[in-house]
């Protein structure tokens, strides 16, 4: 892909603000206990939530097939379906990002190519998540090959603990690989986010996935967020973004406290299941988690309900 065409694509991305990583609604078709499993995609529920997030919550973009969307369990065909449905419902009003969670350059390119004709703004791609970490040179080549092989802008999803990319390496990749446009920074360490924001200058877009600390992320200059809590309670997150934008810090601090309590209730190894339960309590069905992820436990359900009541959402 030519640099000129890539620059044109980047200028059209407009990725900023509140970009919820959507859950993937699975049905209980073929499941014996109705708890969790490998049910089919629920197209109606998915499209309905796209419309809710756009029209009622007023989000600035959407990400599909990420970790909140159980993207590690999805087939390439399912990834294409979900992307197509989101793009169709969005109808060009907000950007759509497609997540890719896979373990080789070849498979990442194949999945990216599967959605390349659908009009996505960018791909959100994890480094490999299996045991063996590529060295820095291999990491640069991996993301360069993704851009060349798909013709799409790429956002690095910096989330895998043993394949974690330092701020220095992230800046290097964004500097050397024209089509890598940004980073979704996932870690509880605000120092890493602060270093990345300081070092990046105008080389890319930094989206926070520090769910517990969105308020300071925005104050520090993050371009927005792609984080699970945005999907669980999108209206509060849009209100927080707007409050920081207008420098209304008393309102922002109040929203931060509500969001922190909600995050403390949903944060767990079965986070996608807990997000789905929070959605359900607010009238947004999102089906069951895909096995082997367990559904929210009774204790988790109680904590989530209490947090949502305390925030005035139910």
Beta strands, then each sheet from edge to edge (+ up, - down):
strand 1: 17-21
strand 2: 61-64
strand 3: 95-100
strand 4: 122-126
strand 5: 154-158
strand 6: 180-185
strand 7: 205-208
strand 8: 224-225
sheet 1: 1+ 2+ 3+ 4+ 5+ 6+ 7+ 8+ 1+
end
